Amino acid sequence: MRHIEHPGPVAAQRRRTVNCDIRHVEIELPAGTTLLAAFTSVLEINRAQGAVARLRGGRFEPFAYCMPALSSTPEHAVYFSERHQLPGSVRLESACVTVGRRDAEPWLHCHGIWHDANGRRLSGHVLPDDAVIAEPIEASVWLMDGATFDVVPSPETGFSLFEPVAVPPFSPKKSSPFAMSIRPNEDFCTALEAECKARGIAQARVHGGVGSLIGATFDDGRQVHPIATEVFIRDGHISAAQEGGLAAQIDVSLVDYLGGLSEGRLRRGENPVLVTFELMVEPTAFAQA
């Protein structure tokens, strides 16, 4: 399996989870506000501490983003590109969002696919306070109670990253959904399967899903060779495997640092996380005792 060396000490805990309650809402993000301000309002109106979401349709203007990049310094293994500002109207195709806090204020992490004013299909990391909604965006939102994502230092990677944290008061139950982050060089699918198995989960849905992989290998054999990618989950679930155990079926879209867009289902055991991956898991069935 592919592997990347980060500059800092390897964290002993390779995945982090926090139980929560969730509420699902279908809403429109209104025109005339930034993406960050729109989700800040969503949290305030619904009295939620955090959320994950999938977006579709609508337009931005103005709009800015960055892409994955190789690092030019030893402080990071990989980095971000320069800021890209697109002229004119940008039509959103789809995206995933993690909403949490940075320095105790709302913040979000968004990867998506969009079409620029010339019709080019592009992808990357949306700059949340530099993307103004010009036409309402449909949002499927899973609001979190009892947990959120906080931006915290990651000594291993040299970045500050979203990690799930508990927000009291909350009494977790075995059957609770949970927020999750996965650290570098862990295979994405098998990390999900291992966490579900440890919790006695037989089936689950994956909500949200924003992160990065070291290239990619898809079920149909296609490979993405450039190591630095930005990824979001289009659809994901965990269920029983034919050979026993659990199998995560995760469909993603990604852009690599050379600008290549790819989509497909991740092959289990062959897709290690590059820097981080954050998501929410909702159990739908449990193993019989």
MARDREN-659692 format. One record per residue (C-alpha): z, y, x; residue in three letters. Coordinates in steps of 0.1 Angstrom, whole numbers, plus 5000, padded with zeros to 4 digits. Each point is the difference from the previous one (the first is absolute). Example, Ala and Ser with C-alpha at 12.3 -4.5 7.8 and 13.67 -1.06 7.14 Angstrom:
# MARDREN-659692
<node><zz>5078</zz><yy>4955</yy><xx>5123</xx><residu>ALA</residu></node>
<node><zz>4993</zz><yy>5034</yy><xx>5014</xx><residu>SER</residu></node>
***
This chain:
# MARDREN-659692
<node><zz>5000</zz><yy>5000</yy><xx>5000</xx><residu>MET</residu></node>
<node><zz>4992</zz><yy>5035</yy><xx>5012</xx><residu>ARG</residu></node>
<node><zz>5029</zz><yy>5019</yy><xx>5017</xx><residu>HIS</residu></node>
<node><zz>5007</zz><yy>5036</yy><xx>5011</xx><residu>ILE</residu></node>
<node><zz>5026</zz><yy>5013</yy><xx>5024</xx><residu>GLU</residu></node>
<node><zz>5019</zz><yy>5030</yy><xx>4987</xx><residu>HIS</residu></node>
<node><zz>5019</zz><yy>5022</yy><xx>5025</xx><residu>PRO</residu></node>
<node><zz>5036</zz><yy>4995</yy><xx>4987</xx><residu>GLY</residu></node>
<node><zz>5024</zz><yy>4971</yy><xx>4997</xx><residu>PRO</residu></node>
<node><zz>4991</zz><yy>4974</yy><xx>4974</xx><residu>VAL</residu></node>
<node><zz>5022</zz><yy>5003</yy><xx>4970</xx><residu>ALA</residu></node>
<node><zz>5019</zz><yy>4968</yy><xx>4992</xx><residu>ALA</residu></node>
<node><zz>4994</zz><yy>5003</yy><xx>4962</xx><residu>GLN</residu></node>
<node><zz>4963</zz><yy>4995</yy><xx>4994</xx><residu>ARG</residu></node>
<node><zz>5000</zz><yy>5008</yy><xx>4963</xx><residu>ARG</residu></node>
<node><zz>5023</zz><yy>5022</yy><xx>4979</xx><residu>ARG</residu></node>
<node><zz>5006</zz><yy>4997</yy><xx>4963</xx><residu>THR</residu></node>
<node><zz>5022</zz><yy>5018</yy><xx>4974</xx><residu>VAL</residu></node>
<node><zz>5004</zz><yy>4989</yy><xx>4964</xx><residu>ASN</residu></node>
<node><zz>4993</zz><yy>5024</yy><xx>4972</xx><residu>CYS</residu></node>
<node><zz>4991</zz><yy>5004</yy><xx>4964</xx><residu>ASP</residu></node>
<node><zz>4965</zz><yy>5011</yy><xx>4991</xx><residu>ILE</residu></node>
<node><zz>4984</zz><yy>5019</yy><xx>4970</xx><residu>ARG</residu></node>
<node><zz>4962</zz><yy>4999</yy><xx>4996</xx><residu>HIS</residu></node>
<node><zz>4982</zz><yy>5031</yy><xx>4986</xx><residu>VAL</residu></node>
<node><zz>4963</zz><yy>5008</yy><xx>4997</xx><residu>GLU</residu></node>
<node><zz>4995</zz><yy>5038</yy><xx>5004</xx><residu>ILE</residu></node>
<node><zz>4975</zz><yy>5027</yy><xx>5010</xx><residu>GLU</residu></node>
<node><zz>5007</zz><yy>5021</yy><xx>5030</xx><residu>LEU</residu></node>
<node><zz>4990</zz><yy>5035</yy><xx>4989</xx><residu>PRO</residu></node>
<node><zz>4975</zz><yy>5023</yy><xx>5016</xx><residu>ALA</residu></node>
<node><zz>5011</zz><yy>5031</yy><xx>5018</xx><residu>GLY</residu></node>
<node><zz>5027</zz><yy>4985</yy><xx>5023</xx><residu>THR</residu></node>
<node><zz>5002</zz><yy>4982</yy><xx>5033</xx><residu>THR</residu></node>
<node><zz>5004</zz><yy>4962</yy><xx>5000</xx><residu>LEU</residu></node>
<node><zz>5035</zz><yy>5004</yy><xx>5014</xx><residu>LEU</residu></node>
<node><zz>5010</zz><yy>5025</yy><xx>4973</xx><residu>ALA</residu></node>
<node><zz>4986</zz><yy>4978</yy><xx>4973</xx><residu>ALA</residu></node>
<node><zz>5021</zz><yy>4970</yy><xx>5010</xx><residu>PHE</residu></node>
<node><zz>5031</zz><yy>5022</yy><xx>5006</xx><residu>THR</residu></node>
<node><zz>4997</zz><yy>5010</yy><xx>4964</xx><residu>SER</residu></node>
<node><zz>4995</zz><yy>4964</yy><xx>4989</xx><residu>VAL</residu></node>
<node><zz>5033</zz><yy>4990</yy><xx>5017</xx><residu>LEU</residu></node>
<node><zz>5019</zz><yy>5030</yy><xx>4985</xx><residu>GLU</residu></node>
<node><zz>4987</zz><yy>4994</yy><xx>4965</xx><residu>ILE</residu></node>
<node><zz>5009</zz><yy>4963</yy><xx>5001</xx><residu>ASN</residu></node>
<node><zz>5032</zz><yy>5004</yy><xx>5019</xx><residu>ARG</residu></node>
<node><zz>4989</zz><yy>4975</yy><xx>5026</xx><residu>ALA</residu></node>
<node><zz>5008</zz><yy>4998</yy><xx>5037</xx><residu>GLN</residu></node>
<node><zz>4967</zz><yy>4986</yy><xx>5012</xx><residu>GLY</residu></node>
<node><zz>4968</zz><yy>4983</yy><xx>4989</xx><residu>ALA</residu></node>
<node><zz>4969</zz><yy>4982</yy><xx>5009</xx><residu>VAL</residu></node>
<node><zz>4967</zz><yy>5006</yy><xx>4983</xx><residu>ALA</residu></node>
<node><zz>4963</zz><yy>4992</yy><xx>4997</xx><residu>ARG</residu></node>
<node><zz>4975</zz><yy>5028</yy><xx>4994</xx><residu>LEU</residu></node>
<node><zz>4965</zz><yy>5001</yy><xx>4986</xx><residu>ARG</residu></node>
<node><zz>4975</zz><yy>5027</yy><xx>4991</xx><residu>GLY</residu></node>
<node><zz>5003</zz><yy>5037</yy><xx>5000</xx><residu>GLY</residu></node>
<node><zz>4991</zz><yy>5026</yy><xx>5026</xx><residu>ARG</residu></node>
<node><zz>5016</zz><yy>5020</yy><xx>5028</xx><residu>PHE</residu></node>
<node><zz>4990</zz><yy>5034</yy><xx>5013</xx><residu>GLU</residu></node>
<node><zz>5010</zz><yy>5009</yy><xx>5027</xx><residu>PRO</residu></node>
<node><zz>5007</zz><yy>4967</yy><xx>5017</xx><residu>PHE</residu></node>
<node><zz>5011</zz><yy>4990</yy><xx>5035</xx><residu>ALA</residu></node>
<node><zz>5006</zz><yy>4966</yy><xx>5016</xx><residu>TYR</residu></node>
<node><zz>5003</zz><yy>4982</yy><xx>5033</xx><residu>CYS</residu></node>
<node><zz>4989</zz><yy>4966</yy><xx>5013</xx><residu>MET</residu></node>
<node><zz>5015</zz><yy>4974</yy><xx>5023</xx><residu>PRO</residu></node>
<node><zz>4994</zz><yy>5005</yy><xx>5036</xx><residu>ALA</residu></node>
<node><zz>5008</zz><yy>4986</yy><xx>5034</xx><residu>LEU</residu></node>
<node><zz>5028</zz><yy>5018</yy><xx>5019</xx><residu>SER</residu></node>
<node><zz>4993</zz><yy>5022</yy><xx>5030</xx><residu>SER</residu></node>
<node><zz>5036</zz><yy>4999</yy><xx>5012</xx><residu>THR</residu></node>
<node><zz>5025</zz><yy>4971</yy><xx>5008</xx><residu>PRO</residu></node>
<node><zz>5024</zz><yy>5013</yy><xx>4973</xx><residu>GLU</residu></node>
<node><zz>4981</zz><yy>4981</yy><xx>4974</xx><residu>HIS</residu></node>
<node><zz>4978</zz><yy>4969</yy><xx>4999</xx><residu>ALA</residu></node>
<node><zz>4978</zz><yy>5016</yy><xx>4973</xx><residu>VAL</residu></node>
<node><zz>4999</zz><yy>5034</yy><xx>4984</xx><residu>TYR</residu></node>
<node><zz>4982</zz><yy>5022</yy><xx>4974</xx><residu>PHE</residu></node>
<node><zz>4967</zz><yy>5018</yy><xx>5003</xx><residu>SER</residu></node>
<node><zz>4998</zz><yy>5038</yy><xx>4997</xx><residu>GLU</residu></node>
<node><zz>5002</zz><yy>5016</yy><xx>4966</xx><residu>ARG</residu></node>
<node><zz>4967</zz><yy>4997</yy><xx>4980</xx><residu>HIS</residu></node>
<node><zz>4994</zz><yy>5028</yy><xx>4974</xx><residu>GLN</residu></node>
<node><zz>4972</zz><yy>4991</yy><xx>4975</xx><residu>LEU</residu></node>
<node><zz>4980</zz><yy>5028</yy><xx>4985</xx><residu>PRO</residu></node>
<node><zz>4994</zz><yy>5001</yy><xx>4962</xx><residu>GLY</residu></node>
<node><zz>5012</zz><yy>4975</yy><xx>4974</xx><residu>SER</residu></node>
<node><zz>5012</zz><yy>4966</yy><xx>5009</xx><residu>VAL</residu></node>
<node><zz>4999</zz><yy>4972</yy><xx>4974</xx><residu>ARG</residu></node>
<node><zz>5028</zz><yy>4974</yy><xx>5003</xx><residu>LEU</residu></node>
<node><zz>4991</zz><yy>4964</yy><xx>4996</xx><residu>GLU</residu></node>
<node><zz>5034</zz><yy>4983</yy><xx>5005</xx><residu>SER</residu></node>
<node><zz>5031</zz><yy>5003</yy><xx>5020</xx><residu>ALA</residu></node>
<node><zz>5036</zz><yy>4987</yy><xx>5004</xx><residu>CYS</residu></node>
<node><zz>5031</zz><yy>5022</yy><xx>5004</xx><residu>VAL</residu></node>
<node><zz>5035</zz><yy>4996</yy><xx>5012</xx><residu>THR</residu></node>
<node><zz>5023</zz><yy>5027</yy><xx>4988</xx><residu>VAL</residu></node>
<node><zz>5034</zz><yy>5006</yy><xx>5017</xx><residu>GLY</residu></node>
<node><zz>5019</zz><yy>5026</yy><xx>5020</xx><residu>ARG</residu></node>
<node><zz>4996</zz><yy>5018</yy><xx>5034</xx><residu>ARG</residu></node>
<node><zz>5030</zz><yy>5022</yy><xx>5010</xx><residu>ASP</residu></node>
<node><zz>5014</zz><yy>4995</yy><xx>4965</xx><residu>ALA</residu></node>
<node><zz>4969</zz><yy>5015</yy><xx>4984</xx><residu>GLU</residu></node>
<node><zz>4972</zz><yy>4981</yy><xx>4982</xx><residu>PRO</residu></node>
<node><zz>4973</zz><yy>4987</yy><xx>5022</xx><residu>TRP</residu></node>
<node><zz>4972</zz><yy>4974</yy><xx>4996</xx><residu>LEU</residu></node>
<node><zz>4977</zz><yy>4977</yy><xx>5019</xx><residu>HIS</residu></node>
<node><zz>4965</zz><yy>4996</yy><xx>4985</xx><residu>CYS</residu></node>
<node><zz>4969</zz><yy>4980</yy><xx>5011</xx><residu>HIS</residu></node>
<node><zz>4969</zz><yy>5000</yy><xx>4980</xx><residu>GLY</residu></node>
<node><zz>4962</zz><yy>5000</yy><xx>4996</xx><residu>ILE</residu></node>
<node><zz>4981</zz><yy>5031</yy><xx>4988</xx><residu>TRP</residu></node>
<node><zz>4964</zz><yy>5015</yy><xx>4999</xx><residu>HIS</residu></node>
<node><zz>4993</zz><yy>5033</yy><xx>5016</xx><residu>ASP</residu></node>
<node><zz>4977</zz><yy>5027</yy><xx>4985</xx><residu>ALA</residu></node>
<node><zz>4970</zz><yy>4983</yy><xx>5016</xx><residu>ASN</residu></node>
<node><zz>5009</zz><yy>4966</yy><xx>4985</xx><residu>GLY</residu></node>
<node><zz>5013</zz><yy>4985</yy><xx>5033</xx><residu>ARG</residu></node>
<node><zz>5026</zz><yy>4973</yy><xx>4994</xx><residu>ARG</residu></node>
<node><zz>5030</zz><yy>5007</yy><xx>5022</xx><residu>LEU</residu></node>
<node><zz>5035</zz><yy>4987</yy><xx>5005</xx><residu>SER</residu></node>
<node><zz>5032</zz><yy>5008</yy><xx>5018</xx><residu>GLY</residu></node>
<node><zz>5035</zz><yy>5015</yy><xx>4998</xx><residu>HIS</residu></node>
<node><zz>5002</zz><yy>5029</yy><xx>4975</xx><residu>VAL</residu></node>
<node><zz>5020</zz><yy>5030</yy><xx>5011</xx><residu>LEU</residu></node>
<node><zz>5021</zz><yy>5004</yy><xx>4969</xx><residu>PRO</residu></node>
<node><zz>5007</zz><yy>5038</yy><xx>5001</xx><residu>ASP</residu></node>
<node><zz>4963</zz><yy>5007</yy><xx>5010</xx><residu>ASP</residu></node>
<node><zz>4984</zz><yy>4982</yy><xx>4970</xx><residu>ALA</residu></node>
<node><zz>4998</zz><yy>5020</yy><xx>4969</xx><residu>VAL</residu></node>
<node><zz>4992</zz><yy>4983</yy><xx>4967</xx><residu>ILE</residu></node>
<node><zz>4969</zz><yy>5016</yy><xx>4984</xx><residu>ALA</residu></node>
<node><zz>4995</zz><yy>4974</yy><xx>4972</xx><residu>GLU</residu></node>
<node><zz>5028</zz><yy>4978</yy><xx>4986</xx><residu>PRO</residu></node>
<node><zz>5007</zz><yy>4967</yy><xx>5017</xx><residu>ILE</residu></node>
<node><zz>5010</zz><yy>4969</yy><xx>4982</xx><residu>GLU</residu></node>
<node><zz>5032</zz><yy>4985</yy><xx>5015</xx><residu>ALA</residu></node>
<node><zz>5017</zz><yy>4967</yy><xx>4994</xx><residu>SER</residu></node>
<node><zz>5035</zz><yy>5006</yy><xx>5012</xx><residu>VAL</residu></node>
<node><zz>5030</zz><yy>4977</yy><xx>5007</xx><residu>TRP</residu></node>
<node><zz>5031</zz><yy>5022</yy><xx>5000</xx><residu>LEU</residu></node>
<node><zz>5030</zz><yy>4988</yy><xx>5020</xx><residu>MET</residu></node>
<node><zz>5036</zz><yy>5001</yy><xx>4990</xx><residu>ASP</residu></node>
<node><zz>5027</zz><yy>4991</yy><xx>5026</xx><residu>GLY</residu></node>
<node><zz>4977</zz><yy>5003</yy><xx>5030</xx><residu>ALA</residu></node>
<node><zz>4974</zz><yy>5023</yy><xx>5016</xx><residu>THR</residu></node>
<node><zz>4980</zz><yy>5002</yy><xx>5032</xx><residu>PHE</residu></node>
<node><zz>5014</zz><yy>5024</yy><xx>5027</xx><residu>ASP</residu></node>
<node><zz>4981</zz><yy>5011</yy><xx>5031</xx><residu>VAL</residu></node>
<node><zz>5021</zz><yy>4988</yy><xx>5030</xx><residu>VAL</residu></node>
<node><zz>4994</zz><yy>4997</yy><xx>5037</xx><residu>PRO</residu></node>
<node><zz>4984</zz><yy>4968</yy><xx>5013</xx><residu>SER</residu></node>
<node><zz>5010</zz><yy>4996</yy><xx>5036</xx><residu>PRO</residu></node>
<node><zz>4977</zz><yy>4970</yy><xx>5003</xx><residu>GLU</residu></node>
<node><zz>4968</zz><yy>5019</yy><xx>4991</xx><residu>THR</residu></node>
<node><zz>5010</zz><yy>5036</yy><xx>5009</xx><residu>GLY</residu></node>
<node><zz>4992</zz><yy>5012</yy><xx>4965</xx><residu>PHE</residu></node>
<node><zz>5022</zz><yy>5010</yy><xx>4970</xx><residu>SER</residu></node>
<node><zz>4991</zz><yy>4976</yy><xx>4972</xx><residu>LEU</residu></node>
<node><zz>5009</zz><yy>4993</yy><xx>4964</xx><residu>PHE</residu></node>
<node><zz>5028</zz><yy>4974</yy><xx>4996</xx><residu>GLU</residu></node>
<node><zz>5016</zz><yy>4988</yy><xx>4968</xx><residu>PRO</residu></node>
<node><zz>5036</zz><yy>5012</yy><xx>4995</xx><residu>VAL</residu></node>
<node><zz>5025</zz><yy>4995</yy><xx>4973</xx><residu>ALA</residu></node>
<node><zz>5009</zz><yy>5028</yy><xx>4977</xx><residu>VAL</residu></node>
<node><zz>5034</zz><yy>4994</yy><xx>4983</xx><residu>PRO</residu></node>
<node><zz>5013</zz><yy>4993</yy><xx>4975</xx><residu>PRO</residu></node>
<node><zz>4981</zz><yy>4968</yy><xx>4994</xx><residu>PHE</residu></node>
<node><zz>5010</zz><yy>4964</yy><xx>4994</xx><residu>SER</residu></node>
<node><zz>4973</zz><yy>4978</yy><xx>5014</xx><residu>PRO</residu></node>
<node><zz>4992</zz><yy>4967</yy><xx>4984</xx><residu>LYS</residu></node>
<node><zz>4983</zz><yy>4970</yy><xx>5014</xx><residu>LYS</residu></node>
<node><zz>4971</zz><yy>5005</yy><xx>4977</xx><residu>SER</residu></node>
<node><zz>4995</zz><yy>5037</yy><xx>5009</xx><residu>SER</residu></node>
<node><zz>4967</zz><yy>5014</yy><xx>5013</xx><residu>PRO</residu></node>
<node><zz>5002</zz><yy>5012</yy><xx>5036</xx><residu>PHE</residu></node>
<node><zz>4986</zz><yy>5026</yy><xx>5022</xx><residu>ALA</residu></node>
<node><zz>4988</zz><yy>4987</yy><xx>5034</xx><residu>MET</residu></node>
<node><zz>4987</zz><yy>5010</yy><xx>5034</xx><residu>SER</residu></node>
<node><zz>4985</zz><yy>4977</yy><xx>5026</xx><residu>ILE</residu></node>
<node><zz>5001</zz><yy>5008</yy><xx>5037</xx><residu>ARG</residu></node>
<node><zz>4973</zz><yy>4996</yy><xx>5027</xx><residu>PRO</residu></node>
<node><zz>4984</zz><yy>4967</yy><xx>5009</xx><residu>ASN</residu></node>
<node><zz>5013</zz><yy>4981</yy><xx>4970</xx><residu>GLU</residu></node>
<node><zz>4973</zz><yy>4983</yy><xx>4979</xx><residu>ASP</residu></node>
<node><zz>4999</zz><yy>5019</yy><xx>4968</xx><residu>PHE</residu></node>
<node><zz>4994</zz><yy>4971</yy><xx>4976</xx><residu>CYS</residu></node>
<node><zz>5025</zz><yy>4976</yy><xx>5015</xx><residu>THR</residu></node>
<node><zz>5027</zz><yy>5027</yy><xx>5002</xx><residu>ALA</residu></node>
<node><zz>4996</zz><yy>5005</yy><xx>4963</xx><residu>LEU</residu></node>
<node><zz>5002</zz><yy>4963</yy><xx>4994</xx><residu>GLU</residu></node>
<node><zz>5031</zz><yy>4995</yy><xx>5021</xx><residu>ALA</residu></node>
<node><zz>5018</zz><yy>5028</yy><xx>4982</xx><residu>GLU</residu></node>
<node><zz>4992</zz><yy>4986</yy><xx>4966</xx><residu>CYS</residu></node>
<node><zz>5009</zz><yy>4964</yy><xx>5011</xx><residu>LYS</residu></node>
<node><zz>5034</zz><yy>5013</yy><xx>5013</xx><residu>ALA</residu></node>
<node><zz>5006</zz><yy>5016</yy><xx>4966</xx><residu>ARG</residu></node>
<node><zz>4990</zz><yy>4969</yy><xx>4980</xx><residu>GLY</residu></node>
<node><zz>4970</zz><yy>5018</yy><xx>4985</xx><residu>ILE</residu></node>
<node><zz>4971</zz><yy>4978</yy><xx>4988</xx><residu>ALA</residu></node>
<node><zz>4976</zz><yy>5028</yy><xx>4989</xx><residu>GLN</residu></node>
<node><zz>4999</zz><yy>5037</yy><xx>5005</xx><residu>ALA</residu></node>
<node><zz>4978</zz><yy>5031</yy><xx>4998</xx><residu>ARG</residu></node>
<node><zz>4995</zz><yy>5025</yy><xx>5028</xx><residu>VAL</residu></node>
<node><zz>5000</zz><yy>5037</yy><xx>4990</xx><residu>HIS</residu></node>
<node><zz>4989</zz><yy>5028</yy><xx>5022</xx><residu>GLY</residu></node>
<node><zz>4993</zz><yy>4990</yy><xx>5036</xx><residu>GLY</residu></node>
<node><zz>4993</zz><yy>5025</yy><xx>5028</xx><residu>VAL</residu></node>
<node><zz>4999</zz><yy>4991</yy><xx>5037</xx><residu>GLY</residu></node>
<node><zz>4979</zz><yy>4989</yy><xx>5029</xx><residu>SER</residu></node>
<node><zz>4988</zz><yy>4967</yy><xx>5016</xx><residu>LEU</residu></node>
<node><zz>4987</zz><yy>4990</yy><xx>5034</xx><residu>ILE</residu></node>
<node><zz>4964</zz><yy>4997</yy><xx>4989</xx><residu>GLY</residu></node>
<node><zz>4996</zz><yy>4975</yy><xx>4972</xx><residu>ALA</residu></node>
<node><zz>4988</zz><yy>4965</yy><xx>4992</xx><residu>THR</residu></node>
<node><zz>4989</zz><yy>4993</yy><xx>4964</xx><residu>PHE</residu></node>
<node><zz>4999</zz><yy>4967</yy><xx>4981</xx><residu>ASP</residu></node>
<node><zz>4962</zz><yy>4998</yy><xx>5002</xx><residu>ASP</residu></node>
<node><zz>5001</zz><yy>5001</yy><xx>5038</xx><residu>GLY</residu></node>
<node><zz>4991</zz><yy>5037</yy><xx>5005</xx><residu>ARG</residu></node>
<node><zz>5019</zz><yy>5018</yy><xx>5027</xx><residu>GLN</residu></node>
<node><zz>5008</zz><yy>5036</yy><xx>5008</xx><residu>VAL</residu></node>
<node><zz>5002</zz><yy>5002</yy><xx>5038</xx><residu>HIS</residu></node>
<node><zz>5012</zz><yy>5036</yy><xx>5006</xx><residu>PRO</residu></node>
<node><zz>5038</zz><yy>4997</yy><xx>5003</xx><residu>ILE</residu></node>
<node><zz>5011</zz><yy>5033</yy><xx>4983</xx><residu>ALA</residu></node>
<node><zz>4996</zz><yy>5000</yy><xx>4962</xx><residu>THR</residu></node>
<node><zz>5014</zz><yy>5018</yy><xx>4969</xx><residu>GLU</residu></node>
<node><zz>5004</zz><yy>4976</yy><xx>4971</xx><residu>VAL</residu></node>
<node><zz>5009</zz><yy>5000</yy><xx>4963</xx><residu>PHE</residu></node>
<node><zz>5004</zz><yy>4971</yy><xx>4976</xx><residu>ILE</residu></node>
<node><zz>4976</zz><yy>4998</yy><xx>4970</xx><residu>ARG</residu></node>
<node><zz>5017</zz><yy>4970</yy><xx>4984</xx><residu>ASP</residu></node>
<node><zz>5027</zz><yy>4976</yy><xx>5011</xx><residu>GLY</residu></node>
<node><zz>5020</zz><yy>4971</yy><xx>4988</xx><residu>HIS</residu></node>
<node><zz>5020</zz><yy>4970</yy><xx>5013</xx><residu>ILE</residu></node>
<node><zz>4999</zz><yy>4966</yy><xx>4983</xx><residu>SER</residu></node>
<node><zz>5002</zz><yy>4963</yy><xx>5008</xx><residu>ALA</residu></node>
<node><zz>4976</zz><yy>4987</yy><xx>5026</xx><residu>ALA</residu></node>
<node><zz>4981</zz><yy>4968</yy><xx>4994</xx><residu>GLN</residu></node>
<node><zz>5015</zz><yy>4983</yy><xx>5030</xx><residu>GLU</residu></node>
<node><zz>5035</zz><yy>5011</yy><xx>4990</xx><residu>GLY</residu></node>
<node><zz>5020</zz><yy>5031</yy><xx>5008</xx><residu>GLY</residu></node>
<node><zz>4988</zz><yy>5035</yy><xx>4992</xx><residu>LEU</residu></node>
<node><zz>4967</zz><yy>5018</yy><xx>5005</xx><residu>ALA</residu></node>
<node><zz>4995</zz><yy>5037</yy><xx>5001</xx><residu>ALA</residu></node>
<node><zz>4966</zz><yy>5012</yy><xx>4986</xx><residu>GLN</residu></node>
<node><zz>4995</zz><yy>5035</yy><xx>5013</xx><residu>ILE</residu></node>
<node><zz>4968</zz><yy>5020</yy><xx>4994</xx><residu>ASP</residu></node>
<node><zz>4997</zz><yy>5031</yy><xx>5022</xx><residu>VAL</residu></node>
<node><zz>4978</zz><yy>5029</yy><xx>5010</xx><residu>SER</residu></node>
<node><zz>5002</zz><yy>5014</yy><xx>5035</xx><residu>LEU</residu></node>
<node><zz>4984</zz><yy>5024</yy><xx>5024</xx><residu>VAL</residu></node>
<node><zz>5000</zz><yy>4994</yy><xx>5038</xx><residu>ASP</residu></node>
<node><zz>5001</zz><yy>5026</yy><xx>5027</xx><residu>TYR</residu></node>
<node><zz>4962</zz><yy>4999</yy><xx>5004</xx><residu>LEU</residu></node>
<node><zz>4996</zz><yy>5010</yy><xx>4964</xx><residu>GLY</residu></node>
<node><zz>4990</zz><yy>4966</yy><xx>4986</xx><residu>GLY</residu></node>
<node><zz>5011</zz><yy>4992</yy><xx>4965</xx><residu>LEU</residu></node>
<node><zz>5008</zz><yy>4964</yy><xx>4990</xx><residu>SER</residu></node>
<node><zz>5014</zz><yy>4982</yy><xx>4969</xx><residu>GLU</residu></node>
<node><zz>5010</zz><yy>4964</yy><xx>4993</xx><residu>GLY</residu></node>
<node><zz>5029</zz><yy>4975</yy><xx>4997</xx><residu>ARG</residu></node>
<node><zz>5022</zz><yy>4996</yy><xx>5030</xx><residu>LEU</residu></node>
<node><zz>5000</zz><yy>4966</yy><xx>5016</xx><residu>ARG</residu></node>
<node><zz>5036</zz><yy>4987</yy><xx>5002</xx><residu>ARG</residu></node>
<node><zz>5014</zz><yy>4997</yy><xx>5035</xx><residu>GLY</residu></node>
<node><zz>4974</zz><yy>5022</yy><xx>5017</xx><residu>GLU</residu></node>
<node><zz>5008</zz><yy>5036</yy><xx>4991</xx><residu>ASN</residu></node>
<node><zz>5029</zz><yy>5015</yy><xx>5020</xx><residu>PRO</residu></node>
<node><zz>5014</zz><yy>5035</yy><xx>4991</xx><residu>VAL</residu></node>
<node><zz>4990</zz><yy>5027</yy><xx>5024</xx><residu>LEU</residu></node>
<node><zz>5028</zz><yy>5027</yy><xx>4995</xx><residu>VAL</residu></node>
<node><zz>5015</zz><yy>4994</yy><xx>4966</xx><residu>THR</residu></node>
<node><zz>4993</zz><yy>4989</yy><xx>4964</xx><residu>PHE</residu></node>
<node><zz>5020</zz><yy>5011</yy><xx>4970</xx><residu>GLU</residu></node>
<node><zz>4998</zz><yy>4987</yy><xx>4964</xx><residu>LEU</residu></node>
<node><zz>5019</zz><yy>4988</yy><xx>4970</xx><residu>MET</residu></node>
<node><zz>5003</zz><yy>4964</yy><xx>4987</xx><residu>VAL</residu></node>
<node><zz>5007</zz><yy>4991</yy><xx>4964</xx><residu>GLU</residu></node>
<node><zz>5011</zz><yy>4964</yy><xx>4994</xx><residu>PRO</residu></node>
<node><zz>4984</zz><yy>4984</yy><xx>4969</xx><residu>THR</residu></node>
<node><zz>5013</zz><yy>4964</yy><xx>5004</xx><residu>ALA</residu></node>
<node><zz>5027</zz><yy>4982</yy><xx>5019</xx><residu>PHE</residu></node>
<node><zz>5002</zz><yy>4965</yy><xx>5015</xx><residu>ALA</residu></node>
<node><zz>5020</zz><yy>4975</yy><xx>4980</xx><residu>GLN</residu></node>
<node><zz>5034</zz><yy>4992</yy><xx>5015</xx><residu>ALA</residu></node>
***
